[in-house]
Amino acid sequence: MHYSATNMAQNVLPWILLLHFLLIMCSSYGIIGRELGMNHHGTITSNDDHKHDHHHHHHDIDPSLMVFLTMKDLKVGQRMPIYFPKRDPSTSPKLWPKQEADSVPFSLEKLPQLLQLFGFARDSAQAKAMEDTLRECESKPIKGEVKFCATSLDSMLDFAQSILGKDSGFRVLSTSHKTKSSVSFQNYTMLEDIKEMEAPKMVACHTMPYPYGVFYCHSQTTLNKVYSVPLEGENGDKVEAIVVCHLDTSQWGSSHPSFQVLAVKPGTTSVCHFFPADNLIFVPKVLQSHAGFSAM
């Protein structure tokens, strides 16, 4: 069955609207890199015997940047520090309707006009965030990657559909917090029932800092895997987390932070990362649903 943008919007709009309350202007994660989106750091040890030394080596890394691991680390009983940002609904920017979003320039060249439009001083933190977002959105994709910055729900759904197939539906996956807590950084233990989600194709969309809702969406032709990982924090917090693993990192720049924190080189190992709750993954709808996993 063919899904038009209007049909898709009707199907997922209620869920997306709820999601908007989780978004804040300055995302702690940003996107997944200069090459892949990830402009944040993370760390994990795959051997408890080396945990102390590893943490000591990265003691100067901001806790909010602790998100990286490898596929070898995806095992029941694995314990690691993870940062899951807590979003402030009161400062949440909303995705604009397509007509409204398309009426405003989304271009680095037009930044002076945009700053005037939104009332931000040129040397303000907001101006710097907007500049960084526009620069990232206009940067060239790496080999085998397709990228797009969505400024409206319709444009995000259209991009996802163009990658997954015009005649197929899709599901939206996200990390789900099962308990309410103000703790954003602590040690978590991986519980039973780690599941690999079949995803022959996928589109990942990451929130970007901007005056209104902007998602950096991208897809790669290289092999990626998606996992649902149940976690329990030291304080009892329960999280059903999404982990995406990139199996081919050979095209990533050597300065990518994951290589520094994992002490590996491009193309030598998989690189996985946890998704914050306000990031989305689109996968074909025909796939089987797994209990406890947030999906549409």
MARDOLUM-981891 format. One record per residue: x, y, z of N, C-alpha, C, CB in turn. Coordinates in steps of 0.02 Angstrom, whole numbers, padded with zeros to 5 digits, always signed. Glycine has a CB too. Example, Ala and Ser with C-alpha at 12.3 -4.5 7.8 and 13.67 -1.06 7.14 Angstrom:
2
+00660-00284+00390+00615-00225+00390+00660-00165+00390+00565-00224+00452 +00642-00112+00354+00684-00053+00357+00645+00002+00394+00704-00030+00286 
//
This chain:
296
+00043-00060+00000+00000+00000+00000+00044+00062+00000-00048+00001+00062 +00028+00111-00040+00066+00172-00043+00045+00219+00014+00057+00207-00111 +00096+00246+00048+00082+00292+00104+00102+00362+00083+00120+00270+00168 +00054+00406+00079+00070+00476+00064+00094+00509+00128+00009+00514+00036 +00125+00568+00121+00148+00605+00180+00090+00621+00226+00183+00670+00159 +00032+00634+00196-00027+00649+00238-00049+00588+00277-00084+00675+00194 -00051+00530+00244-00070+00468+00279-00022+00453+00335-00073+00410+00231 +00042+00460+00320+00092+00445+00371+00087+00493+00430+00162+00448+00340 +00075+00556+00414+00069+00606+00467+00011+00589+00513+00060+00675+00438 -00044+00566+00484-00102+00548+00525-00087+00489+00570-00163+00533+00480 -00046+00442+00545-00030+00382+00583+00017+00395+00641-00001+00330+00538 +00066+00439+00629+00117+00447+00681+00114+00515+00716+00185+00439+00650 +00072+00560+00692+00069+00627+00722+00056+00626+00797+00017+00667+00687 +00007+00587+00822-00005+00588+00895+00057+00569+00934-00062+00542+00913 +00093+00518+00910+00153+00497+00946+00208+00549+00942+00179+00430+00918 +00216+00581+00882+00267+00632+00874+00252+00692+00917+00272+00652+00800 +00189+00711+00923+00172+00768+00964+00190+00756+01037+00097+00783+00958 +00180+00695+01060+00201+00679+01129+00277+00684+01135+00178+00609+01149 +00310+00664+01082+00383+00666+01083+00410+00737+01089+00410+00634+01020 +00375+00784+01059+00399+00853+01060+00410+00880+01130+00349+00898+01024 +00371+00856+01178+00379+00881+01246+00445+00859+01277+00322+00857+01288 +00481+00813+01243+00545+00789+01268+00603+00829+01240+00554+00716+01252 +00589+00870+01190+00644+00904+01155+00663+00969+01191+00624+00919+01083 +00728+00983+01191+00752+01048+01217+00797+01079+01164+00791+01039+01285 +00808+01143+01171+00844+01177+01118+00916+01154+01112+00842+01251+01130 +00950+01146+01167+01020+01126+01164+01027+01054+01186+01064+01172+01208 +01023+01010+01139+01028+00939+01153+01097+00922+01179+01012+00897+01091 +01100+00882+01232+01164+00862+01259+01203+00818+01212+01155+00827+01325 +01166+00783+01168+01199+00738+01122+01214+00771+01056+01157+00677+01111 +01172+00819+01035+01179+00844+00968+01165+00788+00918+01249+00873+00957 +01205+00783+00865+01195+00731+00816+01247+00677+00824+01196+00758+00746 +01242+00626+00784+01291+00572+00789+01347+00586+00741+01259+00503+00774 +01387+00631+00749+01456+00644+00732+01471+00689+00674+01488+00583+00720 +01530+00714+00668+01548+00755+00610+01542+00712+00547+01621+00783+00618 +01568+00652+00551+01560+00608+00493+01494+00571+00496+01618+00558+00490 +01473+00547+00557+01413+00508+00564+01363+00543+00606+01428+00441+00593 +01375+00597+00626+01333+00629+00673+01369+00638+00738+01271+00592+00682 +01406+00592+00766+01424+00594+00836+01474+00648+00853+01452+00528+00857 +01450+00700+00887+01496+00752+00910+01502+00746+00986+01472+00822+00890 +01489+00687+01014+01494+00676+01085+01539+00617+01099+01425+00666+01116 +01563+00611+01160+01608+00557+01179+01571+00506+01221+01669+00585+01217 +01603+00450+01232+01576+00399+01276+01630+00349+01290+01514+00366+01246 +01618+00306+01337+01668+00256+01352+01638+00195+01384+01722+00285+01397 +01672+00139+01377+01649+00077+01407+01706+00028+01407+01587+00048+01370 +01712-00014+01456+01761-00068+01455+01725-00133+01442+01802-00070+01521 +01757-00178+01406+01727-00243+01394+01756-00295+01441+01739-00264+01321 +01799-00273+01485+01830-00319+01533+01831-00286+01601+01902-00338+01510 +01795-00315+01648+01790-00285+01714+01858-00278+01748+01744-00325+01757 +01906-00321+01729+01972-00319+01760+02008-00253+01743+02014-00378+01737 +01988-00222+01687+02022-00161+01666+01979-00099+01680+02039-00164+01592 +01923-00108+01713+01875-00053+01722+01907+00005+01759+01814-00077+01760 +01943-00008+01811+01972+00046+01851+02020+00088+01810+02007+00019+01913 +02065+00053+01773+02114+00089+01733+02081+00129+01678+02164+00040+01704 +02030+00100+01647+01995+00133+01593+01961+00197+01618+01944+00086+01561 +01927+00193+01673+01893+00251+01699+01942+00304+01721+01848+00231+01758 +01999+00282+01748+02049+00331+01768+02076+00368+01708+02107+00296+01806 +02085+00332+01653+02111+00362+01592+02063+00415+01565+02125+00309+01539 +01998+00405+01574+01949+00451+01547+01915+00493+01601+01896+00413+01508 +01951+00502+01656+01919+00538+01712+01902+00610+01695+01964+00537+01772 +01935+00638+01643+01923+00708+01625+01868+00716+01573+01987+00739+01599 +01837+00662+01552+01783+00666+01502+01717+00684+01537+01775+00599+01464 +01682+00731+01509+01617+00752+01535+01571+00691+01538+01586+00808+01491 +01540+00679+01597+01495+00621+01603+01440+00620+01550+01463+00621+01671 +01418+00678+01527+01364+00680+01478+01386+00653+01410+01338+00751+01470 +01450+00638+01402+01476+00612+01339+01489+00537+01340+01539+00649+01321 +01465+00503+01391+01478+00432+01399+01424+00391+01363+01481+00412+01474 +01437+00372+01301+01387+00337+01261+01413+00280+01217+01352+00385+01218 +01479+00276+01207+01506+00228+01159+01520+00160+01189+01569+00256+01129 +01515+00108+01147+01534+00040+01165+01544+00001+01100+01480+00006+01210 +01563-00062+01105+01569-00105+01046+01520-00162+01052+01642-00131+01037 +01512-00200+00999+01465-00256+01000+01485-00309+01052+01460-00288+00931 +01550-00314+01066+01573-00362+01116+01547-00345+01185+01649-00365+01117 +01529-00281+01196+01505-00259+01261+01431-00273+01271+01519-00186+01270 +01397-00293+01218+01324-00305+01223+01313-00375+01250+01290-00297+01154 +01314-00382+01315+01305-00447+01347+01272-00439+01415+01372-00485+01353 +01232-00487+01433+01197-00487+01497+01248-00483+01554+01152-00549+01505 +01235-00438+01601+01280-00429+01657+01332-00376+01648+01313-00493+01672 +01340-00351+01586+01388-00298+01574+01368-00236+01613+01393-00282+01498 +01415-00205+01646+01402-00145+01686+01444-00087+01660+01418-00158+01762 +01412-00031+01650+01447+00026+01622+01412+00092+01639+01452+00019+01546 +01450+00147+01642+01420+00212+01654+01389+00239+01589+01472+00262+01681 +01327+00263+01594+01292+00289+01535+01257+00354+01555+01240+00237+01507 +01258+00401+01510+01222+00464+01520+01159+00465+01478+01267+00525+01503 +01101+00473+01511+01037+00482+01477+01011+00551+01496+00986+00425+01496 +01010+00599+01449+00990+00667+01466+00918+00672+01488+01001+00713+01407 +00905+00716+01536+00837+00730+01558+00814+00794+01524+00833+00737+01636 +00761+00789+01486+00737+00846+01447+00689+00889+01487+00704+00822+01383 +00691+00954+01474+00647+01001+01507+00590+01019+01459+00686+01065+01529 +00529+00992+01471+00473+01004+01425+00456+01078+01416+00412+00968+01451 +00470+01119+01466+00451+01190+01462+00491+01228+01410+00458+01223+01529 +00550+01201+01390+00591+01235+01340+00595+01196+01275+00662+01246+01368 +00544+01155+01264+00545+01111+01206+00524+01146+01141+00499+01053+01219 +00569+01149+01091+00548+01177+01026+00507+01126+00988+00610+01198+00984 +00458+01149+00951+00413+01105+00915+00429+01104+00840+00340+01126+00925 +00417+01047+00809+00422+01044+00736+00367+01089+00707+00415+00972+00710 +00386+01131+00660+00337+01175+00628+00300+01139+00573+00372+01238+00600 +00240+01163+00555+00206+01136+00496+00250+01149+00435+00135+01168+00486 +00245+01106+00384+00289+01111+00326+00286+01180+00292+00272+01057+00277 +00225+01205+00283+00218+01270+00249+00254+01325+00287+00144+01287+00240 +00248+01324+00353+00281+01376+00394+00356+01367+00393+00255+01373+00466 +00380+01305+00399+00452+01292+00399+00483+01311+00332+00466+01218+00415 +00448+01295+00278+00475+01310+00211+00476+01385+00196+00434+01274+00159 +00439+01424+00234+00437+01496+00222+00496+01533+00253+00372+01525+00249 +00535+01498+00294+00592+01528+00328+00656+01497+00300+00588+01518+00405 +00706+01537+00281+00769+01509+00256+00801+01463+00307+00818+01565+00236 +00831+01409+00283+00869+01364+00326+00937+01357+00293+00834+01293+00337 +00979+01409+00302+01041+01413+00265+01092+01452+00306+01030+01447+00197 +01154+01428+00306+01207+01463+00342+01219+01532+00312+01272+01422+00339 +01209+01538+00248+01218+01602+00214+01168+01654+00240+01210+01594+00139 +01110+01631+00262+01057+01676+00286+01059+01685+00362+00989+01651+00264 +01112+01663+00395+01114+01665+00468+01102+01736+00496+01181+01640+00492 +01133+01788+00468+01120+01855+00495+01045+01873+00496+01157+01907+00455 +01010+01856+00441+00939+01870+00438+00901+01827+00489+00912+01856+00367 +00922+01765+00497+00888+01720+00544+00897+01744+00616+00914+01649+00537 +00957+01768+00632+00969+01793+00699+00925+01854+00714+01044+01811+00709 +00917+01896+00663+00873+01954+00671+00801+01932+00679+00881+02002+00610 +00781+01882+00640+00713+01857+00643+00696+01830+00712+00702+01803+00590 +00743+01792+00741+00730+01761+00806+00752+01803+00865+00764+01693+00809 +00783+01861+00851+00802+01907+00904+00863+01885+00944+00745+01916+00949 +00911+01850+00912+00972+01828+00947+01031+01872+00928+00987+01754+00930 +01070+01891+00976+01131+01930+00964+01182+01886+00928+01160+01959+01030 +01224+01917+00886+01272+01879+00847+01321+01840+00890+01310+01926+00801 +01337+01866+00949+01387+01833+00992+01354+01791+01047+01433+01885+01022 +01290+01777+01041+01253+01740+01092+01264+01665+01084+01179+01756+01090 +01249+01628+01138+01253+01555+01136+01203+01526+01086+01240+01525+01207 +01144+01558+01081+01094+01535+01034+01118+01541+00962+01029+01574+01044 +01153+01597+00948+01180+01608+00881+01232+01555+00864+01210+01679+00875 +01275+01540+00912+01326+01489+00900+01294+01421+00887+01374+01485+00961 +01241+01404+00926+01207+01340+00916+01175+01337+00847+01154+01330+00971 +01142+01391+00827+01112+01393+00760+01164+01385+00706+01072+01458+00750 +01220+01420+00714+01274+01416+00664+01300+01344+00659+01331+01464+00681 +01312+01313+00716+01337+01244+00716+01289+01196+00682+01351+01222+00787 +01224+01205+00697+01174+01162+00666+01171+01171+00591+01106+01176+00697 +01170+01233+00568+01167+01246+00496+01230+01221+00461+01157+01321+00483 +01287+01229+00493+01350+01206+00463+01350+01130+00457+01410+01230+00505 +01326+01097+00509+01324+01024+00508+01275+00999+00455+01303+00997+00577 +01218+01033+00450+01168+01012+00401+01192+01022+00329+01104+01051+00412 +01238+01070+00319+01262+01083+00252+01327+01047+00236+01272+01157+00242 +01355+01011+00285+01418+00974+00274+01406+00915+00228+01448+00951+00340 +01458+00894+00193+01452+00838+00147+01447+00772+00185+01512+00836+00098 +01405+00726+00161+01400+00660+00193+01463+00619+00179+01338+00622+00170 +01476+00570+00221+01532+00525+00207+01511+00476+00153+01554+00487+00272 +01560+00438+00127+01546+00389+00075+01495+00338+00100+01611+00354+00053 +01443+00327+00060+01392+00278+00078+01338+00304+00125+01424+00219+00109 +01337+00369+00136+01287+00398+00181+01242+00447+00144+01322+00434+00240 +01178+00447+00162+01130+00497+00139+01106+00534+00200+01071+00464+00099 +01105+00601+00197+01087+00640+00255+01038+00695+00236+01149+00671+00289 +01000+00718+00286+00948+00768+00274+00928+00799+00340+00886+00738+00238 +00922+00864+00343+00897+00898+00403+00824+00916+00393+00940+00961+00419 +00782+00885+00434+00710+00895+00429+00688+00952+00475+00672+00831+00447 +00651+00999+00446+00625+01055+00485+00550+01051+00495+00643+01121+00450 +00519+00997+00471+00448+00986+00481+00435+00911+00485+00406+01018+00424 +00378+00892+00512+00360+00822+00517+00354+00791+00448+00295+00813+00556 +00321+00826+00402+00312+00801+00335+00378+00786+00301+00271+00850+00293 +00426+00833+00307+00490+00823+00273+00529+00765+00304+00532+00887+00276 +00523+00755+00370+00556+00699+00402+00527+00633+00378+00551+00705+00478 +00460+00629+00375+00428+00568+00353+00442+00554+00279+00352+00573+00364 +00444+00606+00238+00459+00597+00168+00529+00569+00158+00451+00663+00130 +00577+00594+00197+00646+00570+00191+00650+00497+00212+00693+00613+00233 +00619+00480+00269+00620+00412+00293+00590+00364+00241+00583+00406+00360 +00534+00386+00212+00500+00344+00162+00542+00336+00099+00432+00374+00145 +00579+00387+00081+00621+00383+00020+00677+00332+00029+00650+00452+00004 +00700+00323+00091+00753+00274+00105+00725+00204+00114+00793+00295+00167 +00671+00198+00151+00644+00133+00168+00602+00102+00111+00601+00138+00230 +00579+00145+00066+00538+00120+00011+00471+00155+00008+00528+00045+00016 +00453+00178-00050+00392+00218-00058+00329+00177-00043+00388+00245-00128 +00332+00112-00053+00272+00071-00045+00269+00032+00020+00267+00024-00103 +00315+00046+00065+00315+00010+00129+00302+00058+00186+00382-00027+00139 +00269+00034+00238+00261+00074+00297+00324+00070+00340+00199+00052+00337 +00322+00102+00397+00380+00099+00441+00359+00103+00514+00429+00155+00424 +00406+00085+00556+00397+00092+00628+00447+00143+00654+00405+00024+00665 +00429+00175+00709+00473+00224+00740+00496+00195+00807+00437+00293+00750 +00561+00188+00816+00589+00160+00877+00623+00213+00918+00639+00103+00860 +00619+00207+00984+00653+00255+01027+00669+00223+01095+00610+00318+01037 +00718+00251+01128+00734+00230+01196+00676+00249+01242+00800+00263+01221 +00659+00205+01288+00602+00215+01333+00625+00211+01406+00547+00164+01319 +00610+00262+01445+00624+00262+01516+00564+00234+01553+00642+00333+01542 +00573+00178+01588+00518+00144+01622+00505+00172+01692+00532+00071+01627 +00551+00209+01718+00544+00239+01784+00560+00314+01780+00589+00204+01837 +00532+00352+01824+00545+00424+01826+00602+00438+01877+00481+00464+01845 +00650+00476+01854+00707+00490+01897+00741+00554+01873+00757+00431+01898 +00773+00589+01919+00810+00649+01901+00883+00633+01887+00805+00701+01956 +00903+00570+01897+00972+00550+01887+00985+00540+01812+00988+00486+01927 +01034+00576+01786+01049+00570+01714+01112+00530+01701+01057+00639+01684 +01154+00520+01751+01217+00484+01740+01231+00437+01798+01276+00532+01730 +01238+00373+01782+01253+00323+01833+01275+00259+01799+01193+00311+01879 +01296+00210+01838+01312+00145+01811+01248+00106+01797+01359+00106+01859 +01246+00073+01740+01189+00030+01722+01214-00040+01709+01152+00058+01661 +01172-00089+01723+01187-00159+01709+01140-00184+01655+01182-00203+01773 +01167-00219+01605+01125-00247+01552+01090-00309+01577+01168-00262+01490 +01025-00312+01568+00984-00367+01594+00971-00420+01540+00917-00340+01621 +00936-00472+01559+00917-00525+01512+00874-00497+01455+00880-00581+01549 +00874-00532+01400+00830-00518+01344+00854-00460+01301+00761-00502+01370 +00920-00456+01289+00945-00410+01239+00923-00435+01170+01024-00404+01244 +00891-00393+01131+00864-00414+01066+00895-00376+01009+00788-00405+01065 +00911-00412+00957+00930-00379+00895+00867-00366+00854+00982-00422+00854 +00857-00305+00833+00799-00286+00793+00818-00291+00720+00775-00214+00812 +00781-00332+00683+00795-00338+00611+00786-00270+00578+00748-00391+00578 +00838-00248+00545+00835-00182+00513+00878-00182+00450+00859-00127+00562 +00852-00211+00396+00890-00212+00333+00903-00141+00308+00852-00252+00281 +00858-00096+00326+00867-00025+00312+00846+00013+00375+00827-00002+00249 +00878+00070+00386+00859+00111+00443+00876+00183+00429+00893+00086+00508 +00837+00228+00460+00851+00299+00458+00853+00323+00531+00796+00338+00416 +00908+00353+00550+00915+00381+00618+00906+00456+00615+00985+00362+00648 +00866+00482+00661+00853+00555+00664+00871+00580+00733+00779+00570+00646 +00912+00632+00735+00938+00659+00798+00916+00732+00806+01014+00653+00801 +00896+00750+00866+00876+00819+00879+00935+00866+00874+00843+00825+00948 +00923+00926+00849+00975+00976+00841+00955+01040+00878+00987+00991+00766 +01004+01076+00905+00988+01140+00938+00968+01193+00888+01048+01164+00980 +00906+01217+00894+00879+01267+00848+00817+01297+00881+00863+01236+00778 +00797+01358+00859+00738+01389+00890+00673+01349+00881+00728+01458+00861 +00668+01309+00828+00611+01264+00819+00638+01194+00806+00565+01288+00760 +00595+01145+00804+00616+01076+00799+00653+01062+00734+00557+01031+00804 +00714+01035+00740+00753+01014+00682+00782+00945+00697+00810+01065+00665 +00776+00898+00651+00804+00832+00658+00856+00820+00603+00748+00778+00654 +00916+00798+00624+00968+00777+00577+00956+00704+00564+01040+00791+00606 +00935+00687+00503+00919+00618+00485+00971+00592+00436+00848+00612+00456 +00991+00529+00445+01039+00501+00398+01032+00425+00394+01110+00519+00418 +01057+00399+00338+01055+00327+00326+01119+00308+00290+00992+00307+00284 +01141+00245+00302+01203+00222+00272+01192+00157+00235+01257+00214+00326 +01232+00147+00183+01228+00084+00146+01270+00030+00180+01252+00095+00074 +01316+00050+00224+01356+00001+00260+01312-00035+00311+01417+00035+00295 +01336-00092+00335+01297-00134+00380+01292-00104+00450+01327-00204+00383 +01231-00099+00474+01218-00075+00542+01171-00123+00576+01188-00003+00541 +01175-00126+00641+01130-00168+00680+01096-00126+00734+01168-00228+00712 +01034-00143+00750+00996-00107+00802+00977-00157+00857+00931-00073+00771 +00988-00137+00919+00973-00179+00975+00927-00145+01025+01038-00200+01009 +00885-00185+01056+00846-00163+01114+00881-00191+01176+00770-00187+01109 +00904-00148+01220+00944-00169+01277+00911-00146+01343+01016-00140+01272 +00884-00194+01382+00856-00176+01447+00911-00161+01497+00810-00232+01473 +00904-00106+01532+00955-00084+01580+00924-00072+01649+00990-00020+01555 +00964-00081+01700+00944-00063+01768+01000-00021+01799+00929-00126+01812 +00982+00039+01823+01031+00082+01853+01045+00064+01926+01008+00153+01849 +01097+00092+01953+01115+00079+02023+01060+00100+02071+01180+00115+02040 +01021+00150+02051+00967+00174+02094+00900+00140+02078+00959+00250+02086 +00902+00089+02034+00841+00052+02017+00807+00076+01955+00794+00056+02073 +00832+00129+01923+00802+00153+01860+00801+00098+01808+00841+00213+01834 +00745+00094+01771+00739+00045+01718+00734+00082+01651+00676-00001+01729 +00774+00061+01604+00775+00091+01538+00776+00037+01485+00836+00138+01529 +00733+00044+01435+00735+00000+01376+00770+00042+01322+00662-00024+01353 +00834+00031+01314+00875+00075+01273+00884+00049+01203+00942+00086+01306 +00889+00096+01156+00908+00079+01088+00983+00088+01082+00870+00124+01036 +01015+00037+01053+01086+00041+01037+01093+00028+00962+01128-00010+01079 +01129+00072+00927+01143+00061+00857+01217+00047+00850+01123+00123+00814 +01234-00006+00813+01303-00026+00801+01320-00017+00728+01315-00099+00824 +01374+00018+00715+01400+00028+00647+01457-00021+00637+01424+00103+00635 +01448-00069+00592+01498-00122+00584+01558-00101+00541+01466-00183+00553 +01548-00052+00498+01602-00028+00455+01618+00044+00471+01584-00036+00380 +01675+00056+00502+01695+00124+00520+01755+00147+00479+01713+00128+00595 +01769+00113+00424+01828+00128+00384+01827+00197+00352+01836+00076+00331 +01767+00225+00341+01761+00290+00310+01759+00347+00361+01700+00293+00267 +01759+00330+00425+01757+00382+00476+01825+00415+00483+01735+00353+00544 +01825+00478+00500+01887+00514+00512+01922+00489+00575+01874+00589+00518 +01988+00489+00575+02026+00462+00632+02016+00504+00695+02100+00459+00615 +01991+00565+00686+01980+00608+00744+01912+00596+00777+01985+00681+00724 +01873+00549+00750+01808+00534+00779+01817+00516+00853+01772+00476+00740 +01778+00546+00898+01789+00535+00969+01783+00463+00992+01740+00576+01008 +01744+00423+00956+01736+00353+00976+01803+00316+00975+01686+00318+00932 +01846+00333+00927+01910+00299+00922+01955+00316+00981+01944+00316+00857 +01949+00378+01003+01989+00399+01061+01968+00363+01125+01983+00475+01070 +01903+00362+01137+01879+00334+01201+01880+00258+01201+01809+00358+01215 +01875+00227+01142+01878+00154+01139+01948+00129+01124+01830+00129+01086 +01994+00176+01111+02064+00159+01097+02070+00111+01037+02097+00128+01159 +02035+00128+00983+02037+00087+00922+02048+00134+00862+01971+00046+00914 +02058+00104+00803+02068+00142+00742+02011+00130+00693+02136+00123+00710 +02001+00176+00646+01947+00168+00597+01951+00101+00561+01949+00224+00546 +01893+00068+00556+01889+00006+00519+01911-00056+00556+01929+00012+00459 +01933-00049+00619+01959-00108+00656+01907-00140+00700+02018-00088+00698 +01852-00106+00714+01801-00135+00758+01734-00100+00747+01823-00128+00832 +01682-00130+00771+01616-00098+00770+01616-00041+00821+01559-00149+00787 +01574+00008+00808+01563+00062+00856+01488+00068+00868+01593+00131+00831 +01468+00060+00930+01397+00064+00949+01387+00126+00993+01374-00001+00985 +01325+00148+00997+01309+00204+01041+01237+00200+01064+01323+00271+01006 +01225+00224+01124+01157+00228+01151+01122+00289+01123+01159+00231+01229 +01057+00282+01112+01016+00337+01088+00979+00370+01146+00966+00312+01034 +00980+00436+01151+00937+00470+01200+00864+00463+01180+00956+00545+01206 +00819+00474+01227+00748+00459+01217+00715+00501+01163+00711+00468+01282 +00743+00559+01147+00709+00602+01098+00738+00594+01027+00715+00674+01119 +00781+00544+01017+00805+00528+00950+00763+00470+00923+00880+00508+00951 +00757+00466+00857+00712+00418+00826+00749+00373+00777+00656+00454+00790 +00725+00312+00770+00749+00267+00718+00688+00241+00679+00791+00208+00748 +00690+00249+00613+00638+00224+00570+00661+00158+00539+00620+00276+00515 +00621+00106+00543+00636+00041+00512+00572+00017+00477+00660-00012+00566 +00579-00028+00429+00520-00054+00393+00468-00082+00440+00540-00107+00342 +00405-00069+00425+00350-00089+00469+00337-00164+00470+00288-00053+00448 +00361-00199+00419+00346-00270+00414+00382-00311+00468+00366-00295+00345 +00427-00280+00505+00466-00317+00553+00425-00333+00615+00527-00278+00573 +00442-00387+00647+00407-00410+00707+00419-00362+00765+00428-00481+00726 +00367-00348+00803+00373-00304+00861+00397-00343+00921+00306-00269+00877 +00438-00311+00962+00462-00343+01023+00433-00308+01083+00539-00342+01026 +00411-00346+01132+00380-00318+01192+00431-00274+01229+00355-00374+01239 +00406-00220+01257+00448-00176+01297+00488-00127+01256+00494-00216+01338 +00478-00127+01191+00516-00083+01147+00469-00031+01118+00551-00123+01089 +00486+00033+01127+00443+00087+01104+00442+00087+01028+00467+00155+01131 +00383+00079+00999+00379+00075+00927+00311+00098+00903+00393+00003+00903 +00308+00115+00839+00245+00132+00806+00233+00078+00753+00248+00203+00773 
//
